Amino acid sequence: SHSVTLGAALHAEEVRYRGETLGTSLSGTPVDCVKYALCEHLEQRPDLVVSGINLGANAGISAFYSGTVAAAMEAAFFGIPAIAVSTEMNSGPVDCLPLAEITKGIVLRLRALLTAGQRVVLNVNFPALPPAAFKGLKITRQGLAAFQDRFERREGQRGVYLAGVPAEHGEALNIDVNALKAGYISVTPLRQDLTNDDLFEQFKAL
């Protein structure tokens, strides 16, 4: 998720399609890409960093495992507001263009909060539905229930394979996982400071 490449060279190259330059690719992690862009590649700091659109939801504790979310967090460390965008997947192909248009609308609606110098990170997740079937948008909290993890052995394969079952989060629609399940777009404001303020005060008192 938030890993960086140390002790190995990173290689950047121009990405072209049909004769046009689309951007630059980097042989590193998502966080490497943000660091390289901000420290080396860009001539001026961007107003906003958008990470994604990632295929596969990053709601609940999946956000901790997510390179998409980590790249947005890295931008916030530099004082640049950022959005991580992901979508649930079903068996069919995903058309990201309408999701990008909705993301643009979210940015425009919240642009007063997405100002330079503010460590704002929004984790946006789309449900696995056609955009016309979205029920709306919910501002949500991150679900923190753990997966029901287990490991399985497969016939003819060496080692074990992680095969977790999604966690239950009750029914409250202010939880990101539940909002997605109900057909809503989930928008969760995230923070970078992991300090437990309640325990901090308790430990100080001791």
N, C-alpha and C positions, 0 to 999 in steps of 0.2 A: 504494500500500500504506500507508505511514506518512505520507502527505501530510496537511497541515492547510490550512484555508481562511484566507488572509490578504488583507486589503484588500477583502473583500466581506462583506456582512451575512449572518448566519445567521438562519434563521426557524424557530422552534419552534411546534408546534401539537399540541393534544390529539388523540389517536387514539381514536375511539369505534366500537363495533360492537354492534349490537342494543341500543342504549341504555346500554351499559356503557363506562366508560373503561378502555382497555387500557394506555395509556401515553402517551408523548410522542414525536413524530417530529421530526427536525432535518434541515434542508436542507444537510447537510454530508457530510464523509467519515466513515468509521467512527471514526477517531481524534477528529475533531471531536465526535462523539456522546459519547465517553467523557469528554473534557475538559469539555464542557458539563454533563454529568450530575454530575461530581464537583466542579466549581468553581462551578456556578450553580444547578443544578436540584434536586439532592437535599438534604434537610435534614440527613441524616447519612450518613457514609461506609458503603458496603455492605461486607459480609464477603467477598463474592466477585463477580467480574465474569465473566459467561458471554457470549461472542461467538459468534454463529451461532444456529441451525444453517445453515451455508453449503452451498448446492447446488454441488458440485464440490470434489474433494479438494484439500487444501492440504498435501500431503506432499512430501518432497524439497525442491528449491530453489523450488518453487511457494510455499513459506511466505514467501519474501522478497518475492513479488509480491502477497501476500494482505492485503487490508484487514481480513479477519476476524482473522488472527493479529496484525496491527498494533494493533487495538483492544485485544486482550488484553495486548500488550506495554505499551501506554500505561497501562493500569491498574496494571501492575507498577511503572512509573516512580513512581506515587503510593503505592507500598507496599501495594497491594491484590492478593492472589492472583487469578489469572484462568485461564480455560479457553477456548481457541478450538476450536470444534466444526464439522467439515465432513464431508460424505459424498460418495463417488463417485456418479456418476450413470450410469444406463443409459437405455434408450429409454423406459421407463415412468415414471409419476409416482412421487414419493418421499413416503412416509408418515413424517413427522418425529416423530410422537408416541412410537413405541417407541424411537426413537433418543434422544429427550429423557429417557425413563425410564432407559435405560442410562446416559446421562450423569449423571443423578441418582445412580445406584448407584456410579459412579466417584467422584463427589464425596464420597459418604458413606464409601466405602472409604478414601479418601485424605485425609479431613478433618483428620487430625493434621498433615499437611504443609501444608494450605491455611489457614494461620493469618495473621491480620492482621499487617502489617509485613514479611512475607516476600515477596520478589519472585519468587514461583513462577508460571511460565506453563506450562500443559500444552497441547500441540497434539494434539487427538483427531481421528482420521479413521476413518470407517466405510467398509467395502467395499460395493460395489454388489451386495448380496445381501439377500434377506429376512432379518430378524433371526434367525429360527430356523436359518438356515444359517451364521451366524457360527461360526467354529471356536474362538473365544475371544478373549483380549486379550493383546497383546504390548507390553511396555515397550520402546521402540525408540529408535534414534538417527536423526537427520535424514540422509537421503540427499543427497549433494552433487554427484552426477554431473550435468553440464550437459545440457540438451536438445540434440538434434541439430537446431538451428534452420536454417530456410531461408525464403526469401521467394519468393512466387509471384505472377505476373501472371494476372489473370482476364479472359477475353474480355468485351469491352464495358465493363470497369471501369478507372478511372484509378488510378494508384499501384500499390503492392505490398502483399501481405498476408502476415503472419507465419504460417507453417505448420510449427511445430516437431513433432518426433517425440520421444516419451518416451525418457528415457535408460535405459540398462541399469545395474543396480546389483548384478550378481552374483546369488547365491542366498541370502545370509545373511538369516534372518528377523528379525534385530535391527535391520534397516534399515526405516524406515517404509514406503517404497514397496513393498518385497518382502513385508512383512507384509500389506499391503492386497491385493496380487495373490494371496496365498495364502489369503485369506478371513478374516484376523484384523482385529480392531479395533486400531488403532495409537495408542499414547499416548506422545508424545515430550516430555520436559521440555526447555524452551528457556531460554536465558539472554539477558540484555540486553547484557552486556559483550562487545563484539566484538573486544577486544584479543587479539592472538596472543601468548600468554604466552611461548612458546618464542622467538619473534623478539624480544620485548621484552627478554629476558635477553641474547640475542646482541647486540642493539644497545647495551645498557648496557655490555657488555664492551668494545665498540669505543670 
